[in-house]
Amino acid sequence: MAGRNGKEAAKRPVGRPPLDRDKILADLESYISESDLPVLAEFCYKHNVWRQYLNEHEEFSDALKKLFTKKEACLEIGALIFLDYRTLVVG
């Protein structure tokens, strides 16, 4: 395709550059282990990656399951502690 000056226009890449999946996976595993309450939206925001991207690639599935399981456990423990404190205060 000819450019304005008659020469062929240079092809520029379109869209986001490819992401380093190994680095993202390592960062995700590190985030899960270091975070008291891991939140996927927070990880995505801090590491500039879309949630959809993680869901679309199979290599992230185990780490995502681990994140959601840890999050569920933390929230459940927190709720049980809150309920225990409520009964202590009322009683």
Backbone as XML, in Angstrom:
<?xml version="1.0"?>
<chain id="A" units="angstrom">
  <residue number="1" name="MET">
    <atom name="N" x="0.849" y="-1.177" z="0.000"/>
    <atom name="CA" x="0.000" y="0.000" z="0.000"/>
    <atom name="C" x="0.891" y="1.236" z="0.000"/>
  </residue>
  <residue number="2" name="ALA">
    <atom name="N" x="0.640" y="2.123" z="-0.895"/>
    <atom name="CA" x="1.471" y="3.306" z="-1.045"/>
    <atom name="C" x="1.075" y="4.370" z="-0.036"/>
  </residue>
  <residue number="3" name="GLY">
    <atom name="N" x="2.080" y="5.032" z="0.532"/>
    <atom name="CA" x="1.849" y="6.119" z="1.478"/>
    <atom name="C" x="1.672" y="7.427" z="0.729"/>
  </residue>
  <residue number="4" name="ARG">
    <atom name="N" x="1.707" y="8.525" z="1.456"/>
    <atom name="CA" x="1.509" y="9.843" z="0.839"/>
    <atom name="C" x="2.592" y="10.202" z="-0.168"/>
  </residue>
  <residue number="5" name="ASN">
    <atom name="N" x="3.815" y="9.776" z="0.107"/>
    <atom name="CA" x="4.904" y="10.142" z="-0.789"/>
    <atom name="C" x="5.175" y="9.080" z="-1.858"/>
  </residue>
  <residue number="6" name="GLY">
    <atom name="N" x="4.263" y="8.147" z="-2.022"/>
    <atom name="CA" x="4.402" y="7.128" z="-3.042"/>
    <atom name="C" x="5.159" y="5.898" z="-2.587"/>
  </residue>
  <residue number="7" name="LYS">
    <atom name="N" x="5.803" y="5.963" z="-1.429"/>
    <atom name="CA" x="6.517" y="4.803" z="-0.898"/>
    <atom name="C" x="5.554" y="3.940" z="-0.098"/>
  </residue>
  <residue number="8" name="GLU">
    <atom name="N" x="5.928" y="2.705" z="0.070"/>
    <atom name="CA" x="5.080" y="1.785" z="0.839"/>
    <atom name="C" x="5.063" y="2.199" z="2.311"/>
  </residue>
  <residue number="9" name="ALA">
    <atom name="N" x="3.878" y="2.280" z="2.871"/>
    <atom name="CA" x="3.742" y="2.671" z="4.276"/>
    <atom name="C" x="4.242" y="1.548" z="5.184"/>
  </residue>
  <residue number="10" name="ALA">
    <atom name="N" x="4.904" y="1.946" z="6.249"/>
    <atom name="CA" x="5.399" y="0.964" z="7.221"/>
    <atom name="C" x="4.221" y="0.401" z="8.000"/>
  </residue>
  <residue number="11" name="LYS">
    <atom name="N" x="4.246" y="-0.895" z="8.213"/>
    <atom name="CA" x="3.161" y="-1.532" z="8.968"/>
    <atom name="C" x="3.448" y="-1.379" z="10.443"/>
  </residue>
  <residue number="12" name="ARG">
    <atom name="N" x="2.467" y="-0.861" z="11.147"/>
    <atom name="CA" x="2.581" y="-0.714" z="12.587"/>
    <atom name="C" x="1.681" y="-1.738" z="13.253"/>
  </residue>
  <residue number="13" name="PRO">
    <atom name="N" x="2.121" y="-2.273" z="14.375"/>
    <atom name="CA" x="1.272" y="-3.233" z="15.083"/>
    <atom name="C" x="-0.003" y="-2.557" z="15.593"/>
  </residue>
  <residue number="14" name="VAL">
    <atom name="N" x="-1.058" y="-3.312" z="15.599"/>
    <atom name="CA" x="-2.342" y="-2.795" z="16.042"/>
    <atom name="C" x="-2.720" y="-3.476" z="17.348"/>
  </residue>
  <residue number="15" name="GLY">
    <atom name="N" x="-3.298" y="-2.730" z="18.283"/>
    <atom name="CA" x="-3.760" y="-3.309" z="19.546"/>
    <atom name="C" x="-2.673" y="-3.336" z="20.600"/>
  </residue>
  <residue number="16" name="ARG">
    <atom name="N" x="-2.986" y="-4.030" z="21.689"/>
    <atom name="CA" x="-2.040" y="-4.152" z="22.798"/>
    <atom name="C" x="-0.887" y="-5.073" z="22.429"/>
  </residue>
  <residue number="17" name="PRO">
    <atom name="N" x="0.297" y="-4.792" z="22.963"/>
    <atom name="CA" x="1.407" y="-5.713" z="22.719"/>
    <atom name="C" x="1.146" y="-7.041" z="23.433"/>
  </residue>
  <residue number="18" name="PRO">
    <atom name="N" x="1.730" y="-8.119" z="22.962"/>
    <atom name="CA" x="1.512" y="-9.413" z="23.622"/>
    <atom name="C" x="2.030" y="-9.377" z="25.062"/>
  </residue>
  <residue number="19" name="LEU">
    <atom name="N" x="1.320" y="-10.085" z="25.926"/>
    <atom name="CA" x="1.686" y="-10.119" z="27.336"/>
    <atom name="C" x="2.555" y="-11.341" z="27.636"/>
  </residue>
  <residue number="20" name="ASP">
    <atom name="N" x="3.422" y="-11.209" z="28.617"/>
    <atom name="CA" x="4.300" y="-12.299" z="29.038"/>
    <atom name="C" x="3.532" y="-13.166" z="30.034"/>
  </residue>
  <residue number="21" name="ARG">
    <atom name="N" x="2.994" y="-14.282" z="29.555"/>
    <atom name="CA" x="2.139" y="-15.137" z="30.385"/>
    <atom name="C" x="2.872" y="-15.719" z="31.580"/>
  </residue>
  <residue number="22" name="ASP">
    <atom name="N" x="4.144" y="-16.080" z="31.406"/>
    <atom name="CA" x="4.910" y="-16.642" z="32.518"/>
    <atom name="C" x="5.083" y="-15.622" z="33.639"/>
  </residue>
  <residue number="23" name="LYS">
    <atom name="N" x="5.348" y="-14.374" z="33.265"/>
    <atom name="CA" x="5.504" y="-13.310" z="34.266"/>
    <atom name="C" x="4.178" y="-13.039" z="34.965"/>
  </residue>
  <residue number="24" name="ILE">
    <atom name="N" x="3.092" y="-12.997" z="34.211"/>
    <atom name="CA" x="1.781" y="-12.760" z="34.809"/>
    <atom name="C" x="1.441" y="-13.878" z="35.796"/>
  </residue>
  <residue number="25" name="LEU">
    <atom name="N" x="1.712" y="-15.115" z="35.412"/>
    <atom name="CA" x="1.426" y="-16.250" z="36.297"/>
    <atom name="C" x="2.279" y="-16.168" z="37.572"/>
  </residue>
  <residue number="26" name="ALA">
    <atom name="N" x="3.536" y="-15.832" z="37.432"/>
    <atom name="CA" x="4.409" y="-15.694" z="38.599"/>
    <atom name="C" x="3.925" y="-14.550" z="39.500"/>
  </residue>
  <residue number="27" name="ASP">
    <atom name="N" x="3.524" y="-13.443" z="38.884"/>
    <atom name="CA" x="3.004" y="-12.311" z="39.655"/>
    <atom name="C" x="1.699" y="-12.672" z="40.363"/>
  </residue>
  <residue number="28" name="LEU">
    <atom name="N" x="0.854" y="-13.430" z="39.690"/>
    <atom name="CA" x="-0.424" y="-13.842" z="40.276"/>
    <atom name="C" x="-0.190" y="-14.765" z="41.467"/>
  </residue>
  <residue number="29" name="GLU">
    <atom name="N" x="0.700" y="-15.735" z="41.321"/>
    <atom name="CA" x="1.022" y="-16.650" z="42.424"/>
    <atom name="C" x="1.610" y="-15.877" z="43.610"/>
  </residue>
  <residue number="30" name="SER">
    <atom name="N" x="2.472" y="-14.926" z="43.326"/>
    <atom name="CA" x="3.074" y="-14.104" z="44.372"/>
    <atom name="C" x="2.007" y="-13.261" z="45.071"/>
  </residue>
  <residue number="31" name="TYR">
    <atom name="N" x="1.111" y="-12.669" z="44.293"/>
    <atom name="CA" x="0.025" y="-11.850" z="44.850"/>
    <atom name="C" x="-0.854" y="-12.686" z="45.773"/>
  </residue>
  <residue number="32" name="ILE">
    <atom name="N" x="-1.184" y="-13.898" z="45.360"/>
    <atom name="CA" x="-2.040" y="-14.768" z="46.169"/>
    <atom name="C" x="-1.374" y="-15.087" z="47.504"/>
  </residue>
  <residue number="33" name="SER">
    <atom name="N" x="-0.102" y="-15.418" z="47.479"/>
    <atom name="CA" x="0.580" y="-15.799" z="48.714"/>
    <atom name="C" x="0.846" y="-14.609" z="49.633"/>
  </residue>
  <residue number="34" name="GLU">
    <atom name="N" x="1.054" y="-13.432" z="49.071"/>
    <atom name="CA" x="1.380" y="-12.255" z="49.879"/>
    <atom name="C" x="0.155" y="-11.488" z="50.371"/>
  </residue>
  <residue number="35" name="SER">
    <atom name="N" x="-0.971" y="-11.652" z="49.720"/>
    <atom name="CA" x="-2.169" y="-10.890" z="50.071"/>
    <atom name="C" x="-2.967" y="-11.598" z="51.164"/>
  </residue>
  <residue number="36" name="ASP">
    <atom name="N" x="-3.421" y="-10.825" z="52.147"/>
    <atom name="CA" x="-4.274" y="-11.392" z="53.182"/>
    <atom name="C" x="-5.656" y="-11.741" z="52.616"/>
  </residue>
  <residue number="37" name="LEU">
    <atom name="N" x="-6.146" y="-10.904" z="51.737"/>
    <atom name="CA" x="-7.447" y="-11.126" z="51.105"/>
    <atom name="C" x="-7.297" y="-10.828" z="49.611"/>
  </residue>
  <residue number="38" name="PRO">
    <atom name="N" x="-6.954" y="-11.830" z="48.797"/>
    <atom name="CA" x="-6.720" y="-11.584" z="47.375"/>
    <atom name="C" x="-8.011" y="-11.242" z="46.629"/>
  </residue>
  <residue number="39" name="VAL">
    <atom name="N" x="-7.938" y="-10.210" z="45.813"/>
    <atom name="CA" x="-9.076" y="-9.762" z="45.016"/>
    <atom name="C" x="-8.605" y="-9.680" z="43.563"/>
  </residue>
  <residue number="40" name="LEU">
    <atom name="N" x="-9.268" y="-10.402" z="42.684"/>
    <atom name="CA" x="-8.840" y="-10.470" z="41.286"/>
    <atom name="C" x="-8.830" y="-9.094" z="40.631"/>
  </residue>
  <residue number="41" name="ALA">
    <atom name="N" x="-9.848" y="-8.288" z="40.896"/>
    <atom name="CA" x="-9.907" y="-6.953" z="40.294"/>
    <atom name="C" x="-8.691" y="-6.115" z="40.697"/>
  </residue>
  <residue number="42" name="GLU">
    <atom name="N" x="-8.254" y="-6.249" z="41.944"/>
    <atom name="CA" x="-7.084" y="-5.504" z="42.405"/>
    <atom name="C" x="-5.832" y="-5.984" z="41.671"/>
  </residue>
  <residue number="43" name="PHE">
    <atom name="N" x="-5.671" y="-7.301" z="41.543"/>
    <atom name="CA" x="-4.518" y="-7.828" z="40.819"/>
    <atom name="C" x="-4.500" y="-7.306" z="39.384"/>
  </residue>
  <residue number="44" name="CYS">
    <atom name="N" x="-5.635" y="-7.387" z="38.722"/>
    <atom name="CA" x="-5.714" y="-6.952" z="37.320"/>
    <atom name="C" x="-5.364" y="-5.472" z="37.188"/>
  </residue>
  <residue number="45" name="TYR">
    <atom name="N" x="-5.891" y="-4.671" z="38.103"/>
    <atom name="CA" x="-5.619" y="-3.233" z="38.065"/>
    <atom name="C" x="-4.128" y="-2.949" z="38.275"/>
  </residue>
  <residue number="46" name="LYS">
    <atom name="N" x="-3.552" y="-3.584" z="39.277"/>
    <atom name="CA" x="-2.152" y="-3.317" z="39.608"/>
    <atom name="C" x="-1.174" y="-3.847" z="38.560"/>
  </residue>
  <residue number="47" name="HIS">
    <atom name="N" x="-1.579" y="-4.887" z="37.818"/>
    <atom name="CA" x="-0.668" y="-5.504" z="36.852"/>
    <atom name="C" x="-1.066" y="-5.242" z="35.397"/>
  </residue>
  <residue number="48" name="ASN">
    <atom name="N" x="-2.034" y="-4.357" z="35.221"/>
    <atom name="CA" x="-2.447" y="-3.925" z="33.880"/>
    <atom name="C" x="-2.792" y="-5.092" z="32.955"/>
  </residue>
  <residue number="49" name="VAL">
    <atom name="N" x="-3.648" y="-5.964" z="33.468"/>
    <atom name="CA" x="-4.095" y="-7.107" z="32.673"/>
    <atom name="C" x="-5.606" y="-7.222" z="32.848"/>
  </residue>
  <residue number="50" name="TRP">
    <atom name="N" x="-6.294" y="-7.599" z="31.794"/>
    <atom name="CA" x="-7.746" y="-7.746" z="31.861"/>
    <atom name="C" x="-8.127" y="-9.090" z="32.458"/>
  </residue>
  <residue number="51" name="ARG">
    <atom name="N" x="-9.192" y="-9.077" z="33.257"/>
    <atom name="CA" x="-9.727" y="-10.304" z="33.852"/>
    <atom name="C" x="-10.074" y="-11.310" z="32.753"/>
  </residue>
  <residue number="52" name="GLN">
    <atom name="N" x="-10.656" y="-10.830" z="31.678"/>
    <atom name="CA" x="-11.044" y="-11.694" z="30.558"/>
    <atom name="C" x="-9.825" y="-12.427" z="29.990"/>
  </residue>
  <residue number="53" name="TYR">
    <atom name="N" x="-8.686" y="-11.743" z="29.937"/>
    <atom name="CA" x="-7.460" y="-12.359" z="29.432"/>
    <atom name="C" x="-7.072" y="-13.557" z="30.293"/>
  </residue>
  <residue number="54" name="LEU">
    <atom name="N" x="-7.169" y="-13.399" z="31.618"/>
    <atom name="CA" x="-6.832" y="-14.495" z="32.529"/>
    <atom name="C" x="-7.796" y="-15.662" z="32.361"/>
  </residue>
  <residue number="55" name="ASN">
    <atom name="N" x="-9.073" y="-15.353" z="32.179"/>
    <atom name="CA" x="-10.082" y="-16.400" z="32.022"/>
    <atom name="C" x="-9.953" y="-17.143" z="30.691"/>
  </residue>
  <residue number="56" name="GLU">
    <atom name="N" x="-9.431" y="-16.485" z="29.678"/>
    <atom name="CA" x="-9.340" y="-17.076" z="28.340"/>
    <atom name="C" x="-8.139" y="-18.012" z="28.178"/>
  </residue>
  <residue number="57" name="HIS">
    <atom name="N" x="-7.173" y="-17.953" z="29.081"/>
    <atom name="CA" x="-5.959" y="-18.755" z="28.933"/>
    <atom name="C" x="-5.889" y="-19.809" z="30.034"/>
  </residue>
  <residue number="58" name="GLU">
    <atom name="N" x="-5.836" y="-21.056" z="29.610"/>
    <atom name="CA" x="-5.909" y="-22.218" z="30.494"/>
    <atom name="C" x="-4.813" y="-22.235" z="31.565"/>
  </residue>
  <residue number="59" name="GLU">
    <atom name="N" x="-3.640" y="-21.688" z="31.261"/>
    <atom name="CA" x="-2.533" y="-21.769" z="32.217"/>
    <atom name="C" x="-2.783" y="-20.978" z="33.503"/>
  </residue>
  <residue number="60" name="PHE">
    <atom name="N" x="-3.793" y="-20.106" z="33.510"/>
    <atom name="CA" x="-4.111" y="-19.339" z="34.710"/>
    <atom name="C" x="-5.209" y="-19.986" z="35.558"/>
  </residue>
  <residue number="61" name="SER">
    <atom name="N" x="-5.838" y="-21.051" z="35.076"/>
    <atom name="CA" x="-7.026" y="-21.589" z="35.746"/>
    <atom name="C" x="-6.740" y="-22.082" z="37.167"/>
  </residue>
  <residue number="62" name="ASP">
    <atom name="N" x="-5.631" y="-22.785" z="37.381"/>
    <atom name="CA" x="-5.321" y="-23.269" z="38.731"/>
    <atom name="C" x="-5.051" y="-22.114" z="39.688"/>
  </residue>
  <residue number="63" name="ALA">
    <atom name="N" x="-4.320" y="-21.117" z="39.223"/>
    <atom name="CA" x="-4.022" y="-19.958" z="40.074"/>
    <atom name="C" x="-5.302" y="-19.191" z="40.405"/>
  </residue>
  <residue number="64" name="LEU">
    <atom name="N" x="-6.203" y="-19.068" z="39.445"/>
    <atom name="CA" x="-7.469" y="-18.373" z="39.707"/>
    <atom name="C" x="-8.313" y="-19.146" z="40.717"/>
  </residue>
  <residue number="65" name="LYS">
    <atom name="N" x="-8.344" y="-20.475" z="40.595"/>
    <atom name="CA" x="-9.076" y="-21.288" z="41.573"/>
    <atom name="C" x="-8.485" y="-21.105" z="42.965"/>
  </residue>
  <residue number="66" name="LYS">
    <atom name="N" x="-7.171" y="-21.066" z="43.038"/>
    <atom name="CA" x="-6.481" y="-20.864" z="44.310"/>
    <atom name="C" x="-6.832" y="-19.496" z="44.901"/>
  </residue>
  <residue number="67" name="LEU">
    <atom name="N" x="-6.845" y="-18.460" z="44.054"/>
    <atom name="CA" x="-7.192" y="-17.112" z="44.506"/>
    <atom name="C" x="-8.609" y="-17.093" z="45.076"/>
  </residue>
  <residue number="68" name="PHE">
    <atom name="N" x="-9.568" y="-17.652" z="44.337"/>
    <atom name="CA" x="-10.957" y="-17.620" z="44.790"/>
    <atom name="C" x="-11.170" y="-18.471" z="46.043"/>
  </residue>
  <residue number="69" name="THR">
    <atom name="N" x="-10.451" y="-19.574" z="46.154"/>
    <atom name="CA" x="-10.571" y="-20.417" z="47.340"/>
    <atom name="C" x="-10.016" y="-19.700" z="48.569"/>
  </residue>
  <residue number="70" name="LYS">
    <atom name="N" x="-8.865" y="-19.053" z="48.422"/>
    <atom name="CA" x="-8.293" y="-18.309" z="49.544"/>
    <atom name="C" x="-9.201" y="-17.155" z="49.935"/>
  </residue>
  <residue number="71" name="LYS">
    <atom name="N" x="-9.732" y="-16.448" z="48.947"/>
    <atom name="CA" x="-10.635" y="-15.326" z="49.216"/>
    <atom name="C" x="-11.876" y="-15.815" z="49.965"/>
  </residue>
  <residue number="72" name="GLU">
    <atom name="N" x="-12.464" y="-16.902" z="49.511"/>
    <atom name="CA" x="-13.649" y="-17.464" z="50.155"/>
    <atom name="C" x="-13.349" y="-17.847" z="51.601"/>
  </residue>
  <residue number="73" name="ALA">
    <atom name="N" x="-12.208" y="-18.484" z="51.828"/>
    <atom name="CA" x="-11.832" y="-18.897" z="53.183"/>
    <atom name="C" x="-11.638" y="-17.678" z="54.087"/>
  </residue>
  <residue number="74" name="CYS">
    <atom name="N" x="-10.967" y="-16.661" z="53.589"/>
    <atom name="CA" x="-10.739" y="-15.447" z="54.384"/>
    <atom name="C" x="-12.055" y="-14.775" z="54.750"/>
  </residue>
  <residue number="75" name="LEU">
    <atom name="N" x="-12.961" y="-14.676" z="53.795"/>
    <atom name="CA" x="-14.253" y="-14.043" z="54.057"/>
    <atom name="C" x="-15.089" y="-14.866" z="55.023"/>
  </residue>
  <residue number="76" name="GLU">
    <atom name="N" x="-15.051" y="-16.179" z="54.875"/>
    <atom name="CA" x="-15.803" y="-17.056" z="55.765"/>
    <atom name="C" x="-15.266" y="-16.981" z="57.192"/>
  </residue>
  <residue number="77" name="ILE">
    <atom name="N" x="-13.948" y="-17.007" z="57.350"/>
    <atom name="CA" x="-13.340" y="-16.893" z="58.675"/>
    <atom name="C" x="-13.690" y="-15.538" z="59.293"/>
  </residue>
  <residue number="78" name="GLY">
    <atom name="N" x="-13.620" y="-14.485" z="58.483"/>
    <atom name="CA" x="-13.970" y="-13.150" z="58.968"/>
    <atom name="C" x="-15.411" y="-13.075" z="59.434"/>
  </residue>
  <residue number="79" name="ALA">
    <atom name="N" x="-16.311" y="-13.701" z="58.697"/>
    <atom name="CA" x="-17.718" y="-13.706" z="59.075"/>
    <atom name="C" x="-17.929" y="-14.482" z="60.375"/>
  </residue>
  <residue number="80" name="LEU">
    <atom name="N" x="-17.245" y="-15.603" z="60.525"/>
    <atom name="CA" x="-17.378" y="-16.393" z="61.753"/>
    <atom name="C" x="-16.833" y="-15.630" z="62.960"/>
  </residue>
  <residue number="81" name="ILE">
    <atom name="N" x="-15.732" y="-14.941" z="62.787"/>
    <atom name="CA" x="-15.172" y="-14.137" z="63.880"/>
    <atom name="C" x="-16.146" y="-13.023" z="64.245"/>
  </residue>
  <residue number="82" name="PHE">
    <atom name="N" x="-16.718" y="-12.366" z="63.235"/>
    <atom name="CA" x="-17.689" y="-11.298" z="63.481"/>
    <atom name="C" x="-18.889" y="-11.842" z="64.241"/>
  </residue>
  <residue number="83" name="LEU">
    <atom name="N" x="-19.408" y="-12.991" z="63.832"/>
    <atom name="CA" x="-20.557" y="-13.582" z="64.523"/>
    <atom name="C" x="-20.195" y="-13.952" z="65.956"/>
  </residue>
  <residue number="84" name="ASP">
    <atom name="N" x="-18.990" y="-14.452" z="66.167"/>
    <atom name="CA" x="-18.549" y="-14.809" z="67.513"/>
    <atom name="C" x="-18.482" y="-13.564" z="68.394"/>
  </residue>
  <residue number="85" name="TYR">
    <atom name="N" x="-17.945" y="-12.471" z="67.874"/>
    <atom name="CA" x="-17.881" y="-11.233" z="68.645"/>
    <atom name="C" x="-19.277" y="-10.710" z="68.973"/>
  </residue>
  <residue number="86" name="ARG">
    <atom name="N" x="-20.187" y="-10.834" z="68.031"/>
    <atom name="CA" x="-21.559" y="-10.355" z="68.273"/>
    <atom name="C" x="-22.185" y="-11.119" z="69.431"/>
  </residue>
  <residue number="87" name="THR">
    <atom name="N" x="-21.995" y="-12.438" z="69.501"/>
    <atom name="CA" x="-22.611" y="-13.207" z="70.579"/>
    <atom name="C" x="-21.945" y="-12.891" z="71.910"/>
  </residue>
  <residue number="88" name="LEU">
    <atom name="N" x="-20.647" y="-12.581" z="71.894"/>
    <atom name="CA" x="-19.973" y="-12.215" z="73.131"/>
    <atom name="C" x="-20.470" y="-10.887" z="73.670"/>
  </residue>
  <residue number="89" name="VAL">
    <atom name="N" x="-20.714" y="-9.941" z="72.768"/>
    <atom name="CA" x="-21.171" y="-8.610" z="73.176"/>
    <atom name="C" x="-22.603" y="-8.680" z="73.683"/>
  </residue>
  <residue number="90" name="VAL">
    <atom name="N" x="-23.467" y="-9.404" z="72.983"/>
    <atom name="CA" x="-24.868" y="-9.487" z="73.355"/>
    <atom name="C" x="-25.029" y="-10.261" z="74.654"/>
  </residue>
  <residue number="91" name="GLY">
    <atom name="N" x="-24.270" y="-11.338" z="74.834"/>
    <atom name="CA" x="-24.417" y="-12.232" z="75.972"/>
    <atom name="C" x="-23.876" y="-11.642" z="77.199"/>
  </residue>
</chain>
